[in-house]
Amino acid sequence: MTEILFIALFGLLLLGVPVAFSLGIASVAALYFASPIPLIIVPQKLFNGLNSFPFLAIPLFLLAGNIMAAAQISERLVKLAGLALGRYPGGLAQMSTGASAFFGAISGSAPATTSAIGSILIPSMVNRGYAPAFAGAVVASSGALGLIIPPSLTMVIYGTIADVSIGDLFIAGILPGIVIALALGVVNYLLAKRQGLAGEPVNPDVKASKVIAESSLALIMPAIILGGIYGGIFTPTESAAVACLYGLIVGMFVYRSITIKSLGPIFINTAISSAIVMYLMGTANAFSYIITAEQLPQAVAASILDISSNPTLIMAMILVLLLIAGTFLDNVAALVLLVPTLGTLITAVGIDPIYFGVFTVIALAVGNFTPPVGLNLFIAARLSGSRMEDISKSALPYIGAYLIVLILLILFPTVITLFV
């Protein structure tokens, strides 16, 4: 049955069938042709896969991100990043990384971060003499911070799949996210010095107090979410609802950039995005049921443990697998396919599932700006007018920065678990 399951899955993926439909069709095919299990189990597992209170956090976090994006906070965050980082060599590149870190903490999405920050800073970088491909690479690699710096939608999905604390994942993701942002800043500095890209001149008309005040209301939202969860005031799902309410208040009554009329597109976009993610989660649960029934996770774990039981070596092998998966699959699909299988392995060797979750999210984030399906690359190419191939080449130093951090996280896992 396992052979039919994976042949059908990869055959459908090669034909360009969306992952969610591929998982569902492959599950039906495996049960129909090679199992006595009745087909009614597929819709049952699809429903059971979504019948979970923590899953309510997914559409709510998507809604919160869409609300804050509609509030036009990206320009305010860019000004804040410019105030802090613009004077350094490669000032606009540094601003891109800083603004992406700020915006990522609000949106929880890599494509949204890349689009919001790139639409402002890529034209500015090109006008200031930055190569279009380099400008695109800066924004695409920095946009991946949206997946890493909490609150992260990808961490919510991992937490629900692996049944671990989403709040602990958020707390554990803070320090690695800061380390990666600093690593990207170092790459920006080195490349800017080599290319002769100076910092931005200080504008005497810009008042620091005004910039900080305008952006602080947006940055309070992740503080409310993380503080509320860690302080035991509300659950991650409740925190997402609070974030939506807070975003509406700020967007409608403070920034005045959200109107009653604009709420319709916000809710429609959220519903579409939520439907895609939730259907994928449902079909993935049916798929996971079959591989669990076939004891595939145990077989994979036993095979790897035959090679080595050293946690460091196992994490190195998992890193290679995650990088390959992230290159060809989107993050949600990679999580639902790999976490149930790898979960058995990490449990067998005593690897902390919180550590593994944050590490997995970071490793998969690299796939967002690597070809052939890196969504950040498509967005950056459209905004910069450069070819994806050229942006991919310019992104190599940034990929190297992510890999160095990932290797350090394998060698020093307490960087992730320090505050958990």
Sequence and secondary structure as in RCSB ss.txt:
>XXXX:A:sequence
MTEILFIALFGLLLLGVPVAFSLGIASVAALYFASPIPLIIVPQKLFNGLNSFPFLAIPLFLLAGNIMAAAQISE
RLVKLAGLALGRYPGGLAQMSTGASAFFGAISGSAPATTSAIGSILIPSMVNRGYAPAFAGAVVASSGALGLIIP
PSLTMVIYGTIADVSIGDLFIAGILPGIVIALALGVVNYLLAKRQGLAGEPVNPDVKASKVIAESSLALIMPAII
LGGIYGGIFTPTESAAVACLYGLIVGMFVYRSITIKSLGPIFINTAISSAIVMYLMGTANAFSYIITAEQLPQAV
AASILDISSNPTLIMAMILVLLLIAGTFLDNVAALVLLVPTLGTLITAVGIDPIYFGVFTVIALAVGNFTPPVGL
NLFIAARLSGSRMEDISKSALPYIGAYLIVLILLILFPTVITLFV
>XXXX:A:secstr
 HHHHHHHHHHHHHTT  HHHHHHHHHHHHHHHH SS TTHHHHHHHHHH  GGGGHHHHHHHHHHHHHHTT HH
HHHHHHHHHHTTSTTHHHHHHHHHHHHHHHHH  HHHHHHHHHHHHHHHHHHTT  HHHHHHHHHHHHTHHHHSS
S HHHHHHHHHHT  HHHHHHHHHHHHHHHHHHHHHHHHHHHHHHT       TT  HHHHHHHHHHHHHHHHHH
HHHHHTTSS HHHHHHHHHHHHHHIIIIIS    HHHHHHHHHHHHHHHHHHHHHHHHHHHHHHHHHHTTHHHHH
HHHHHHH   HHHHHHHHHHHHHHHHHHS HHHHHHHHHHHHHHHHHHHT  HHHHHHHHHHHHHGGGGSTTT H
HHHHHHHHHT  HHHHHHHTHHHHHHHHHHHHHHHH THHHHTT 
